[in-house]
Amino acid sequence: MSRPLGVEVRTTPPVLFLTVGLPGTGKTTEARRIEVEQNALRLTKDEWIKALYGLTNPPAASDVIEGRLIEIGLRALQLGINVVIDYGLWGRDERSALRKAAADLGATVQMRYFDLTPAEQRRRIDRRQAAEPHTTWHMTDEELATWSATIRVPTPGELDGSEPIDEPPAGFASWDQWRGHRRPASIS
């Protein structure tokens, strides 16, 4: 059976690109670059939250939207399409779950970590707030400090893929089960 004109057969496994970092560190800029250069489906949570909730950023909705975007991303990987997940992924458990899901689908993972000094981060956030307020939310210095203390910075082995994927947390038989718990299918 012949394939339609312009349709290419993929000979390499699809890639899941993970952008890791705090707000204002350059994740979305890099995700947009990856989208174009790697022909990847870009899944940016903030764009969905803004479109659905405007000025509010409800945590319960955020978890559900992240989960839905992950499911879309995994389906795209299954279809052989590169995907870039564009949100903080501050927890090692989040990253391990995605690394495992990608591996189960025969995809590879490329993780990108973004870090800035607090002063540069604040400058970029303020610049974005002034230039494009419709794309972001106000963030206080206290919130930024709390988030900075919360993030688990990826290890060099996580970043280069040489470190084995962790086992799921206690109480979960698989990373799929943990993902379903961490990111509920609907707002309760």
Beta strands, then each sheet from edge to edge (+ up, - down):
strand 1: 15-21
strand 2: 40-44
strand 3: 82-86
strand 4: 108-114
sheet 1: 2+ 3+ 1+ 4+
end
